[in-house]
């Protein structure tokens, strides 16, 4: 699952800052905005290319890893992902790509350079991950009997429920970020920038 989360994040994180900040830097944003394309077509075109590329590469990585596991551990039977794990990998990779794309478009719309957009996007995506890593450390070091409580939490956790909760949160965040990007994407305002 980690590859399904980080590969799309990295690939979209490299591509999406170019979407509008790159157009602004190359002085082609005015030409793009002068076209007859509707605002949603421009916005979703930029997002769809980045998400499609990252999601496709994540799916390709999952397929290659499956082939490699079968080649290296061949015992006469084909090893496959469990259906739940396959679905979780496919869904998480799409949701993470969409999340970073939505956030990246919002940042790219405001950034004056691609470098500024990339730096702000990486800070915005990595900061929550760093905070999430601190929770177990706090449980272990600050909370009395933290190690025992952490073991209890891990033992009581249902992986499928956790994955479903994470996916539901990602769907809400994705939709919120895309709605915010649609609200922020105003052709007249961008032409004046």
C-alpha positions as CSV (number, residue, x, y, z in Angstrom):
1,X,0.0,0.0,0.0
2,X,2.9,2.4,0.6
3,X,3.9,2.3,-3.0
4,X,0.3,3.0,-4.0
5,X,0.4,6.1,-1.8
6,X,3.9,7.5,-2.5
7,X,4.4,6.8,-6.2
8,X,1.3,8.9,-7.3
9,X,2.2,11.6,-4.8
10,X,5.7,12.0,-6.2
11,X,4.7,11.8,-9.9
12,X,1.8,14.3,-9.6
13,X,4.0,16.4,-7.3
14,X,6.5,16.8,-10.1
15,X,4.0,17.4,-12.9
16,X,1.1,19.5,-11.5
17,X,3.1,22.6,-10.4
18,X,3.8,23.0,-14.2
19,X,0.1,23.3,-14.9
20,X,-0.5,27.0,-14.4
21,X,2.8,28.3,-12.9
22,X,4.7,26.8,-15.8
23,X,2.3,28.4,-18.3
24,X,2.7,31.7,-16.5
25,X,6.6,31.4,-16.5
26,X,6.6,30.6,-20.3
27,X,4.2,33.4,-21.0
28,X,1.7,31.0,-22.6
29,X,-1.1,31.3,-20.0
30,X,-2.7,34.2,-21.8
31,X,-2.8,32.2,-25.0
32,X,-4.4,29.2,-23.2
33,X,-6.9,31.4,-21.5
34,X,-7.8,33.2,-24.7
35,X,-8.9,29.8,-26.3
36,X,-12.6,28.9,-26.6
37,X,-12.2,26.1,-24.1
38,X,-14.5,26.3,-21.1
39,X,-12.8,26.9,-17.7
40,X,-13.7,23.4,-16.5
41,X,-12.2,21.8,-19.6
42,X,-8.9,23.6,-19.0
43,X,-8.8,22.9,-15.3
44,X,-9.8,19.2,-15.6
45,X,-7.5,18.7,-18.6
46,X,-4.5,19.7,-16.5
47,X,-5.7,17.6,-13.6
48,X,-6.6,14.5,-15.7
49,X,-3.2,14.4,-17.5
50,X,-1.3,14.4,-14.2
51,X,-3.7,12.0,-12.4
52,X,-3.8,9.6,-15.4
53,X,-0.1,9.5,-15.8
54,X,0.6,8.9,-12.0
55,X,-2.2,6.4,-11.7
56,X,-1.1,4.5,-14.7
57,X,2.5,4.4,-13.5
58,X,1.3,3.2,-10.1
59,X,-0.8,0.4,-11.7
60,X,2.2,-0.5,-13.8
61,X,4.4,-0.7,-10.7
62,X,1.8,-3.0,-9.0
63,X,1.8,-5.3,-12.1
64,X,5.6,-5.3,-12.3
65,X,5.9,-6.1,-8.6
66,X,3.4,-8.9,-9.0
67,X,5.5,-10.4,-11.9
68,X,8.7,-10.0,-9.9
69,X,7.3,-11.8,-6.8
70,X,6.1,-14.7,-9.0
71,X,9.4,-14.9,-10.8
72,X,11.5,-14.9,-7.6
73,X,9.2,-17.1,-5.5
74,X,7.9,-19.5,-8.1
75,X,6.7,-22.7,-6.6
76,X,4.4,-23.8,-9.3
77,X,1.5,-21.5,-8.3
78,X,0.8,-18.0,-9.4
79,X,0.8,-15.6,-6.5
80,X,-1.8,-12.8,-6.8
81,X,-3.0,-9.9,-4.6
82,X,-6.0,-10.7,-2.5
83,X,-9.1,-9.0,-4.0
84,X,-9.3,-6.5,-1.1
85,X,-5.6,-5.6,-1.3
86,X,-5.8,-5.2,-5.1
87,X,-8.9,-2.9,-4.8
88,X,-7.2,-1.0,-2.0
89,X,-4.0,-0.4,-4.1
90,X,-6.0,0.7,-7.1
91,X,-8.3,3.0,-5.2
92,X,-5.6,4.5,-3.0
93,X,-3.3,5.2,-5.9
94,X,-6.1,7.0,-7.7
95,X,-7.3,8.9,-4.6
96,X,-3.7,10.0,-3.7
97,X,-3.0,11.2,-7.3
98,X,-6.3,13.2,-7.2
99,X,-5.5,14.7,-3.8
100,X,-2.1,15.9,-4.8
101,X,-3.4,17.1,-8.2
102,X,-6.2,19.1,-6.6
103,X,-3.8,20.7,-4.0
104,X,-1.2,21.3,-6.7
105,X,-3.6,23.1,-9.0
106,X,-4.6,25.4,-6.2
107,X,-1.0,26.1,-5.4
108,X,0.0,26.5,-9.0
109,X,-2.8,28.9,-9.7
110,X,-1.3,31.3,-7.1
111,X,2.4,30.6,-7.6
112,X,4.5,32.9,-9.8
113,X,7.1,30.3,-10.6
114,X,7.2,26.5,-11.0
115,X,9.9,26.3,-8.3
116,X,7.7,28.1,-5.8
117,X,4.7,25.9,-6.7
118,X,6.8,22.7,-6.2
119,X,8.2,23.8,-2.9
120,X,4.8,24.8,-1.5
121,X,3.2,21.6,-2.8
122,X,5.9,19.4,-1.3
123,X,5.6,21.2,2.0
124,X,1.8,20.9,2.0
125,X,1.9,17.2,1.2
126,X,4.8,16.1,3.5
127,X,3.8,18.1,6.6
128,X,0.7,16.0,7.4
129,X,2.8,12.8,6.9
130,X,5.4,14.0,9.4
131,X,2.6,14.8,11.9
132,X,1.2,11.3,11.4
133,X,4.5,9.8,12.2
134,X,4.7,11.7,15.5
135,X,1.6,10.1,16.9
136,X,3.2,6.7,17.6
137,X,6.3,8.5,18.9
138,X,4.1,10.5,21.4
139,X,2.3,7.3,22.4
140,X,5.6,5.6,23.0
141,X,7.4,8.4,24.8
142,X,4.9,10.7,26.4
143,X,1.9,8.7,27.3
144,X,2.3,6.5,30.4
145,X,2.2,2.8,29.3
146,X,2.3,4.1,25.7
147,X,3.9,1.0,24.4
148,X,1.2,-1.2,25.8
149,X,-1.5,1.1,24.5
150,X,0.0,1.2,21.1
151,X,0.1,-2.6,21.0
152,X,-3.6,-2.7,22.0
153,X,-4.5,-0.2,19.3
154,X,-2.6,-2.2,16.6
155,X,-4.1,-5.5,17.9
156,X,-7.7,-4.2,17.9
157,X,-7.4,-2.4,14.5
158,X,-9.2,-3.9,11.6
159,X,-7.1,-3.2,8.5
160,X,-10.1,-3.2,6.2
161,X,-12.0,-0.6,8.3
162,X,-8.9,1.6,8.5
163,X,-8.4,1.4,4.7
164,X,-12.1,2.2,4.1
165,X,-12.0,5.2,6.5
166,X,-8.8,6.5,4.8
167,X,-10.4,6.1,1.4
168,X,-13.6,7.9,2.6
169,X,-11.5,10.8,4.0
170,X,-9.5,11.0,0.7
171,X,-12.7,11.1,-1.4
172,X,-14.0,14.0,0.7
173,X,-10.7,15.8,0.5
174,X,-10.4,15.2,-3.3
175,X,-13.9,16.6,-3.9
176,X,-13.2,19.6,-1.7
177,X,-10.0,20.4,-3.4
178,X,-11.4,20.1,-6.9
179,X,-14.4,22.3,-5.9
180,X,-12.0,24.8,-4.4
181,X,-9.9,24.7,-7.6
182,X,-13.0,25.3,-9.7
183,X,-13.9,28.2,-7.6
184,X,-10.4,29.7,-7.7
185,X,-10.0,29.2,-11.5
186,X,-11.3,32.4,-12.9
187,X,-10.2,33.2,-16.4
188,X,-10.4,37.0,-16.0
189,X,-8.5,37.0,-12.8
190,X,-5.7,34.8,-14.2
191,X,-5.4,37.0,-17.3
192,X,-4.8,40.0,-15.1
193,X,-2.1,38.1,-13.1
